[in-house]
């Protein structure tokens, strides 16, 4: 069995993180998101090879990352075939069956996988773009000057904009989530309430960022282009296609400051893995910190513009 482990290591496709004492412990590592796959080698593996009998190796995959799970599966099959060729010269002819299992059922559908991405686009790009042109539009129409002549402060202006757009986008969020679950049959292993709360955090963060963009932009076109410009790298480096751990160090550092990265990670863990809010507390805290930072920055920039 150690020769097989060494063959997997030398293939260059794997980074072995743990040696679990039992199969259940290995599967639990996959469930907790510590590893992308667990390779279970039976106790009688070496004995079967020495006797020329067939044996098997079970690969338990984290199917929440479809691309990675397929890459791992193919790499294990290739590594086992290479081990068979080398071992056959020494121990004779035998066979190893590679068995594929996933921790979230036989198959996670593409609809299940892309629900988090659709919700991320809906809650990040749409509200950020809509609210980004709000103050810029009033500045172009010369109504912003009338607004600042009233007794309300810049903080009240920002909070008023935030509340108005929150009502509209929250409605869209609830409708989309309801359609995904009731009509499209998206599986949610965790709590719908937890999913809604995490979605609200991204919504507030997106609206706050949109207000900051609106405060620093000269006109509507600039505000809209800035929102799109920020959204594209946010989506690309969020880990929705390839896990962030597989990106370059610079890309990983960039992803850690993007709200969409924390949302997708928290949403996936609740939806596919059945985690609770306590399990994604770090991601929620990051969204709260970024939302507060964007909101405070928007108020300060707007106050400078008013002065």
NORWODA-V870129 format. One record per residue. RES is the residue in three letters. PHI is phi in radians with two decimals (* if undefined). PSI is psi as a letter, one per 20 degrees, with the letter a starting at -180 (NA if undefined). OMEGA is omega in whole degrees, 0 to 359 (NA if undefined). Layout:
res:RES phi:PHI psi:PSI omega:OMEGA
res:RES phi:PHI psi:PSI omega:OMEGA
//
This chain:
res:UNK phi:* psi:h omega:179
res:UNK phi:-1.19 psi:h omega:176
res:UNK phi:-1.17 psi:h omega:176
res:UNK phi:-1.17 psi:g omega:178
res:UNK phi:-1.07 psi:g omega:179
res:UNK phi:-1.16 psi:h omega:177
res:UNK phi:-1.14 psi:h omega:177
res:UNK phi:-1.14 psi:g omega:181
res:UNK phi:-1.18 psi:g omega:183
res:UNK phi:-1.25 psi:i omega:180
res:UNK phi:-1.12 psi:h omega:179
res:UNK phi:1.42 psi:j omega:182
res:UNK phi:-1.66 psi:i omega:186
res:UNK phi:-2.20 psi:q omega:170
res:UNK phi:-2.12 psi:o omega:185
res:UNK phi:-1.34 psi:o omega:184
res:UNK phi:-1.67 psi:g omega:187
res:UNK phi:-2.40 psi:q omega:166
res:UNK phi:-2.04 psi:n omega:185
res:UNK phi:-1.31 psi:q omega:182
res:UNK phi:-1.26 psi:h omega:182
res:UNK phi:-2.39 psi:q omega:176
res:UNK phi:-1.02 psi:g omega:180
res:UNK phi:-1.09 psi:h omega:178
res:UNK phi:-1.15 psi:h omega:178
res:UNK phi:-1.15 psi:g omega:179
res:UNK phi:-1.13 psi:h omega:179
res:UNK phi:-1.12 psi:h omega:176
res:UNK phi:-1.10 psi:h omega:177
res:UNK phi:-1.21 psi:g omega:180
res:UNK phi:-1.09 psi:h omega:182
res:UNK phi:-1.44 psi:i omega:178
res:UNK phi:1.35 psi:j omega:180
res:UNK phi:-1.35 psi:h omega:180
res:UNK phi:-2.41 psi:r omega:179
res:UNK phi:-1.54 psi:i omega:180
res:UNK phi:-2.79 psi:q omega:174
res:UNK phi:-2.18 psi:p omega:179
res:UNK phi:-1.81 psi:o omega:185
res:UNK phi:-1.75 psi:o omega:179
res:UNK phi:-1.85 psi:p omega:183
res:UNK phi:-1.16 psi:q omega:182
res:UNK phi:-1.09 psi:h omega:184
res:UNK phi:-1.52 psi:j omega:184
res:UNK phi:-1.03 psi:g omega:182
res:UNK phi:-1.12 psi:g omega:181
res:UNK phi:-1.10 psi:g omega:180
res:UNK phi:-1.12 psi:h omega:181
res:UNK phi:-1.16 psi:g omega:180
res:UNK phi:-1.11 psi:h omega:180
res:UNK phi:-1.60 psi:i omega:179
res:UNK phi:1.31 psi:k omega:180
res:UNK phi:-1.64 psi:q omega:177
res:UNK phi:-1.32 psi:q omega:177
res:UNK phi:-2.47 psi:a omega:183
res:UNK phi:-2.51 psi:r omega:174
res:UNK phi:-2.27 psi:p omega:182
res:UNK phi:-1.77 psi:p omega:179
res:UNK phi:-1.95 psi:o omega:179
res:UNK phi:-1.74 psi:o omega:189
res:UNK phi:-1.91 psi:q omega:171
res:UNK phi:-1.55 psi:n omega:186
res:UNK phi:-1.38 psi:j omega:176
res:UNK phi:-1.23 psi:i omega:172
res:UNK phi:-2.04 psi:n omega:186
res:UNK phi:-1.05 psi:g omega:182
res:UNK phi:-1.10 psi:g omega:182
res:UNK phi:-1.18 psi:g omega:181
res:UNK phi:-1.09 psi:h omega:178
res:UNK phi:-1.19 psi:h omega:178
res:UNK phi:-1.10 psi:g omega:180
res:UNK phi:-1.13 psi:g omega:181
res:UNK phi:-1.04 psi:g omega:181
res:UNK phi:-1.13 psi:h omega:180
res:UNK phi:-1.17 psi:h omega:178
res:UNK phi:-1.14 psi:g omega:180
res:UNK phi:-1.05 psi:g omega:180
res:UNK phi:-1.12 psi:g omega:181
res:UNK phi:-1.13 psi:g omega:179
res:UNK phi:-1.16 psi:g omega:178
res:UNK phi:-1.10 psi:g omega:176
res:UNK phi:-1.12 psi:h omega:177
res:UNK phi:-1.11 psi:h omega:179
res:UNK phi:-1.07 psi:g omega:182
res:UNK phi:-1.11 psi:g omega:181
res:UNK phi:-1.25 psi:g omega:184
res:UNK phi:-1.22 psi:h omega:181
res:UNK phi:-1.12 psi:h omega:179
res:UNK phi:-1.18 psi:h omega:184
res:UNK phi:-1.76 psi:h omega:186
res:UNK phi:-1.93 psi:i omega:183
res:UNK phi:1.65 psi:a omega:184
res:UNK phi:-1.41 psi:p omega:174
res:UNK phi:-2.69 psi:r omega:184
res:UNK phi:-2.30 psi:q omega:176
res:UNK phi:-2.17 psi:o omega:176
res:UNK phi:-1.55 psi:p omega:177
res:UNK phi:-1.70 psi:o omega:184
res:UNK phi:-1.77 psi:p omega:183
res:UNK phi:-1.80 psi:p omega:176
res:UNK phi:-2.37 psi:q omega:174
res:UNK phi:-2.19 psi:q omega:184
res:UNK phi:-1.47 psi:i omega:182
res:UNK phi:-2.07 psi:k omega:178
res:UNK phi:1.70 psi:r omega:182
res:UNK phi:-1.04 psi:h omega:184
res:UNK phi:-2.76 psi:p omega:172
res:UNK phi:-1.72 psi:o omega:185
res:UNK phi:-1.22 psi:r omega:178
res:UNK phi:-1.12 psi:h omega:178
res:UNK phi:-1.13 psi:g omega:177
res:UNK phi:-1.08 psi:g omega:184
res:UNK phi:-1.21 psi:h omega:186
res:UNK phi:-1.62 psi:i omega:177
res:UNK phi:-1.06 psi:g omega:180
res:UNK phi:-1.12 psi:h omega:180
res:UNK phi:-1.19 psi:g omega:179
res:UNK phi:-1.08 psi:g omega:178
res:UNK phi:-1.14 psi:h omega:178
res:UNK phi:-1.12 psi:g omega:178
res:UNK phi:-1.13 psi:g omega:181
res:UNK phi:-1.10 psi:g omega:186
res:UNK phi:-1.63 psi:i omega:181
res:UNK phi:-1.96 psi:g omega:183
res:UNK phi:-1.22 psi:g omega:187
res:UNK phi:-1.10 psi:g omega:180
res:UNK phi:-1.14 psi:h omega:179
res:UNK phi:-1.12 psi:g omega:180
res:UNK phi:-1.22 psi:g omega:182
res:UNK phi:-1.13 psi:g omega:184
res:UNK phi:-1.37 psi:h omega:181
res:UNK phi:-1.12 psi:h omega:182
res:UNK phi:-1.61 psi:i omega:187
res:UNK phi:-1.14 psi:g omega:181
res:UNK phi:-1.21 psi:h omega:178
res:UNK phi:-1.09 psi:h omega:179
res:UNK phi:-1.13 psi:g omega:179
res:UNK phi:-1.18 psi:h omega:178
res:UNK phi:-1.19 psi:h omega:179
res:UNK phi:-1.18 psi:h omega:182
res:UNK phi:-1.49 psi:j omega:179
res:UNK phi:1.16 psi:j omega:178
res:UNK phi:-1.61 psi:i omega:180
res:UNK phi:-1.18 psi:h omega:178
res:UNK phi:-1.11 psi:h omega:178
res:UNK phi:-1.17 psi:h omega:181
res:UNK phi:-1.18 psi:g omega:184
res:UNK phi:-1.36 psi:i omega:176
res:UNK phi:-1.36 psi:i omega:179
res:UNK phi:-1.34 psi:r omega:182
res:UNK phi:-1.21 psi:i omega:184
res:UNK phi:-1.25 psi:q omega:182
res:UNK phi:-1.56 psi:r omega:178
res:UNK phi:-1.14 psi:h omega:177
res:UNK phi:-1.12 psi:h omega:178
res:UNK phi:-1.17 psi:h omega:178
res:UNK phi:-1.09 psi:g omega:180
res:UNK phi:-1.10 psi:g omega:180
res:UNK phi:-1.14 psi:h omega:177
res:UNK phi:-1.12 psi:g omega:177
res:UNK phi:-1.08 psi:g omega:181
res:UNK phi:-1.07 psi:g omega:182
res:UNK phi:-1.18 psi:g omega:183
res:UNK phi:-1.10 psi:g omega:181
res:UNK phi:-1.33 psi:h omega:178
res:UNK phi:-1.13 psi:g omega:182
res:UNK phi:-1.05 psi:g omega:182
res:UNK phi:-1.18 psi:g omega:185
res:UNK phi:-1.27 psi:h omega:175
res:UNK phi:-1.13 psi:h omega:177
res:UNK phi:-1.07 psi:g omega:178
res:UNK phi:-1.06 psi:g omega:181
res:UNK phi:-1.10 psi:g omega:181
res:UNK phi:-1.14 psi:h omega:179
res:UNK phi:-1.13 psi:g omega:181
res:UNK phi:-1.11 psi:g omega:180
res:UNK phi:-1.14 psi:h omega:178
res:UNK phi:-1.13 psi:g omega:178
res:UNK phi:-1.12 psi:g omega:181
res:UNK phi:-1.06 psi:g omega:183
res:UNK phi:-1.43 psi:g omega:187
res:UNK phi:-1.38 psi:h omega:187
res:UNK phi:-1.78 psi:g omega:182
res:UNK phi:-1.44 psi:i omega:177
res:UNK phi:1.25 psi:k omega:178
res:UNK phi:-1.16 psi:p omega:181
res:UNK phi:-1.44 psi:p omega:177
res:UNK phi:-2.17 psi:o omega:182
res:UNK phi:-1.38 psi:h omega:179
res:UNK phi:-1.62 psi:b omega:182
res:UNK phi:-1.61 psi:p omega:176
res:UNK phi:-1.13 psi:h omega:178
res:UNK phi:-1.13 psi:g omega:178
res:UNK phi:-1.11 psi:g omega:178
res:UNK phi:-1.07 psi:g omega:180
res:UNK phi:-1.14 psi:g omega:180
res:UNK phi:-1.14 psi:g omega:177
res:UNK phi:-1.12 psi:h omega:178
res:UNK phi:-1.12 psi:h omega:178
res:UNK phi:-1.12 psi:h omega:179
res:UNK phi:-1.11 psi:g omega:178
res:UNK phi:-1.15 psi:h omega:180
res:UNK phi:-1.06 psi:g omega:179
res:UNK phi:-1.10 psi:g omega:179
res:UNK phi:-1.12 psi:g omega:180
res:UNK phi:-1.17 psi:g omega:179
res:UNK phi:-1.13 psi:h omega:179
res:UNK phi:-1.13 psi:g omega:177
res:UNK phi:-1.14 psi:h omega:177
res:UNK phi:-1.09 psi:h omega:177
res:UNK phi:-1.14 psi:h omega:177
res:UNK phi:-1.12 psi:g omega:177
res:UNK phi:-1.08 psi:g omega:180
res:UNK phi:-1.11 psi:h omega:182
res:UNK phi:-1.23 psi:h omega:183
res:UNK phi:-1.65 psi:i omega:184
res:UNK phi:-1.48 psi:q omega:181
res:UNK phi:-1.47 psi:h omega:182
res:UNK phi:-2.61 psi:r omega:183
res:UNK phi:-1.11 psi:g omega:182
res:UNK phi:-1.07 psi:g omega:179
res:UNK phi:-1.12 psi:g omega:179
res:UNK phi:-1.12 psi:g omega:181
res:UNK phi:-1.16 psi:g omega:180
res:UNK phi:-1.13 psi:h omega:178
res:UNK phi:-1.14 psi:g omega:179
res:UNK phi:-1.09 psi:g omega:179
res:UNK phi:-1.15 psi:g omega:180
res:UNK phi:-1.06 psi:h omega:180
res:UNK phi:-1.34 psi:h omega:184
res:UNK phi:-1.25 psi:h omega:185
res:UNK phi:-1.04 psi:g omega:177
res:UNK phi:-1.15 psi:h omega:178
res:UNK phi:-1.07 psi:g omega:179
res:UNK phi:-1.28 psi:g omega:184
res:UNK phi:-1.13 psi:h omega:184
res:UNK phi:-1.79 psi:j omega:181
res:UNK phi:-1.46 psi:i omega:182
res:UNK phi:1.55 psi:j omega:183
res:UNK phi:-1.27 psi:h omega:178
res:UNK phi:-1.88 psi:g omega:181
res:UNK phi:-2.10 psi:p omega:179
res:UNK phi:-0.95 psi:q omega:182
res:UNK phi:-1.05 psi:h omega:181
res:UNK phi:-1.10 psi:h omega:180
res:UNK phi:-1.59 psi:i omega:180
res:UNK phi:-1.45 psi:r omega:178
res:UNK phi:-1.22 psi:r omega:179
res:UNK phi:-0.97 psi:h omega:179
res:UNK phi:-1.14 psi:g omega:179
res:UNK phi:-1.18 psi:h omega:178
res:UNK phi:-1.12 psi:g omega:179
res:UNK phi:-1.11 psi:h omega:179
res:UNK phi:-1.16 psi:g omega:182
res:UNK phi:-1.11 psi:h omega:184
res:UNK phi:-1.26 psi:i omega:177
res:UNK phi:-1.87 psi:j omega:182
res:UNK phi:-1.74 psi:p omega:180
res:UNK phi:-1.05 psi:h omega:184
res:UNK phi:-1.13 psi:h omega:178
res:UNK phi:-1.08 psi:g omega:181
res:UNK phi:-1.21 psi:h omega:180
res:UNK phi:-1.17 psi:g omega:182
res:UNK phi:-1.07 psi:h omega:180
res:UNK phi:-1.15 psi:g omega:180
res:UNK phi:-1.18 psi:g omega:182
res:UNK phi:-1.10 psi:g omega:180
res:UNK phi:-1.11 psi:g omega:182
res:UNK phi:-1.14 psi:h omega:178
res:UNK phi:-1.34 psi:g omega:185
res:UNK phi:-1.22 psi:g omega:187
res:UNK phi:-1.64 psi:h omega:184
res:UNK phi:-1.73 psi:i omega:178
res:UNK phi:1.35 psi:k omega:179
res:UNK phi:-1.29 psi:r omega:176
res:UNK phi:-1.79 psi:r omega:180
res:UNK phi:-1.08 psi:h omega:179
res:UNK phi:-1.10 psi:h omega:180
res:UNK phi:-1.31 psi:h omega:180
res:UNK phi:-1.96 psi:k omega:184
res:UNK phi:-1.07 psi:h omega:181
res:UNK phi:-1.12 psi:g omega:179
res:UNK phi:-1.15 psi:g omega:178
res:UNK phi:-1.13 psi:g omega:179
res:UNK phi:-1.10 psi:h omega:179
res:UNK phi:-1.11 psi:g omega:178
res:UNK phi:-1.14 psi:h omega:179
res:UNK phi:-1.12 psi:g omega:180
res:UNK phi:-1.07 psi:g omega:181
res:UNK phi:-1.18 psi:h omega:179
res:UNK phi:-1.09 psi:g omega:179
res:UNK phi:-1.12 psi:g omega:180
res:UNK phi:-1.10 psi:g omega:179
res:UNK phi:-1.13 psi:g omega:182
res:UNK phi:-1.17 psi:g omega:179
res:UNK phi:-1.10 psi:g omega:179
res:UNK phi:-1.11 psi:h omega:179
res:UNK phi:-1.12 psi:g omega:179
res:UNK phi:-1.11 psi:g omega:181
res:UNK phi:-1.17 psi:g omega:179
res:UNK phi:-1.13 psi:g omega:179
res:UNK phi:-1.15 psi:h omega:179
res:UNK phi:-1.13 psi:h omega:177
res:UNK phi:-1.14 psi:h omega:178
res:UNK phi:-1.13 psi:h omega:181
res:UNK phi:-1.14 psi:g omega:181
res:UNK phi:-1.18 psi:NA omega:NA
//
